Amino acid sequence: DGQFVPWGEAKVHVLSHVLHYGSSVFEGIRAYQTPAGTGVFCLPQHVKRLFRSAKIIRMDIPFTEEQMSQAIIETVAINKLPSCYIRPLAFRGYCQLGVEPRTCPVQVIVAAWEWPAYLGPEALEAGVDVGVSSWRRAAPDTFPANAKVGGHYTNSSLMRMEAATLGYSEAIALDVYGNVSEGSGENIFVVQEGVIYTPQLSASILNGITRACVMTLARELGYTVAETLIPREMLYQADEVFFTGTAAEVTPIRIVDGRAIGNGTRGPITERLQSTYFDQVHGRREQNPEWLTYI
Ligand code: PMP
């Protein structure tokens, strides 16, 4: 809300609307060490998505996109973090507890902290074991999947808890029609015969920023990329499957529902895209320099 406060003093009232109804929008952003200092990856894209999410739920964020970007940069700088995860959040605060949120003030926070590999330290190289969740993504006219809204993550948490209980690292959700949608906090890609496929936006997915970057990188490397409907069984037939996300970066999937993908290790296209992605975020590529905003 316009000022820096120590970690332990960042508090809200227990009757804040957001605690009761999930009325928030948020982002997850990473900043990386580069030869030119710390760079925030895809900052304008994340800030834009935050405001678009807010628009969908009729929330007016009381700052401009420029002010939000500046607050994010200053939060990284003041915490002296060479690389970190950044969480901007806009939420409905304390006023009255009816479901109609618009009488409650919109409050805004930005926090930053260190967050290593999201699906575990070995995941990036060895890949993860996952299962198709018994929980589906919400139907298109129920919860707007393309808005990154706090309350929507009840669905992701259910998926993630089920996966952990079954011994998986992560889950894959189908959409309401039974087509592949996404992970609990990642988009998904499937490689078959050298072609890269990913679910289309209307498959109840979040329009992932890493997804967009990886599609651009893949095309720069000469691959064909198709956004399409993906039937569940295509996962099992695939040569390679991988997740993308700000937190998960590019994580190979080695097993789906007990079936090995390819030969059960990170595939060659996944490896190439992953190393290109890491070169990009660490400022080691000449292409797409506008994807990094330096502190
Ligand atoms: N899907 C969901 C449900 C997510 O929470 C995330 C993480 N923000 C993603 C996909 C990946 O999006 P991004 O690449 O923008 O982090």
Residues whose N, C-alpha, C, O or C-beta is under 5 A from the ligand:
A	BS01	PMP	G28 E182 G183 S184 G185 E186 N187 L206 N207 G208 I209 T210 R211 T244 G245 T246 A247
